Amino acid sequence: MGSTEKYDLENGEIAKSISVVKTRESLLRTRSETDVLSSVRFRLFRIFFENVRQVIFGTKLFVLFPAIPMAFVAQRYSYGRPWIFALSLIGLTPLAERLSFLTEQIAYFTGPTVGGLVNATCGNATELIIALFALHKRKIHVLKYSLLGSIISNLLLVLGSSLLCGGIANLNKEQNFDHKQADVNSLVLLLGLLCQTMPLLFNFRSMEASKSDGNSVLQLSRATSILMLLAYVAYLFFQLKTHSQFFGSQQDEGEVDEVLDKETAAIGFWSAFIWLCLMTIIISVLSEYVVGTIEDASETWGISVNFISIIVLPIVGNAAEHAGSIIFAFKNKLDISLGVCMGSASQILMFVVPLCVIVAWIMGIPMNLDFGFLETGCLAFSILLTAFSLQDGSSHYLKGVVLALAYIAIGACFFVQRLPFDDGRNGNKLGSQNESSFVV
């Protein structure tokens, strides 16, 4: 008579059936079972350490991981709040990069369609989590500025650096890309700019008539936010289902098949899913620390919250996009770089921003789409400059220089803006914790 035990570890990759036959020698049977269990434990530990090696030490940013426990300790023992902000910000950098890695691992098992949807959902998880915590704490100025800065950073800094580095690395090669992808993203970004500009213009018109109607601006913002979400759903369906060929790399089919044969998942599906959940939780905690201590860091360092929110936070949140986009540009794969930069910007403008307005509506918080004249103007010029740079389907390093310098100019503008939350129109301080100041 025999008994069978099955060990199914990680996607069924390691499965063994062990048959133990009863014998008179019970000591021999016990020893055999112990050896098998030890072997299984050894395999479990080997899988665990392999996952740790791939997830933690598989990036050059692993040297920043110690900042995460240091941030927890600083918060636990109430060290200086600027230190908590700095350590949390440093700890978010490798987490954002690893989050992108884990979504790629999941995409190996789910296929391109579901994998694209997972990337669309988790690609900007850091910005979304920071925005939701800022919304919960009613720091609407931090929310608006961080999302605005993330869009501008993707369009000017990340894409500009990619075109610059790719142009320098491929001086003797002509860099071309399929402009269809850039056209679609530019069209979506312009629609988002229109929806975001209308509440600003409506508010300005009301001020000219000496009749400020904040409730109408709020209602208009909520209506346009719903339209933006519908447009984003259509964009996803267009990208993942009906016209996915527009968003692929310009490679021959044989080359694509060769790449797919060489690339395999570094870790299993369930391992990637568990690590993804764990890192999302850690990002949530660190994001709460960042939002809660940003004003203290601003006062201590003498830097406006505008500059920290628009410039510093997005650079941390876009660490993964920045590194990946530049690497693909070096390899003369501009289609992938464009998909990373412009796809991320479209996602934030058409999904994250209106989602925050809808969530604020549900929470009873009056958040509108009026970002201010200066901020909306910077966004408009960023979108137009990027669209004009990519309209001919070719690239060189000068385009990267122009985009990067435009980002530096915008950064300098917010750096010298010493009144952090003055919207420049009616003297309201958007940084006030009074809820009434959030409705312009």
KAFEN-V67221 format. One record per helix or strand of 2 or more residues. SS is the DSSP state (H for helix, E for strand). FROM is the first residue (numbers start at 1). LEN is the number of residues. If there is no record, write none. Layout:
BEGIN
ss: [SS & SS]
from: [FROM & FROM]
len: [LEN & LEN]
END
This chain:
BEGIN
ss: [E & E & H & H & H & H & H & H & E & H & H & H & H & H & H & H & H & H & E & H & H]
from: [2 & 14 & 26 & 60 & 66 & 81 & 125 & 140 & 175 & 179 & 214 & 244 & 253 & 269 & 305 & 319 & 334 & 373 & 394 & 397 & 435]
len: [8 & 8 & 30 & 5 & 11 & 42 & 12 & 30 & 2 & 30 & 29 & 4 & 10 & 33 & 13 & 12 & 30 & 17 & 2 & 19 & 4]
END
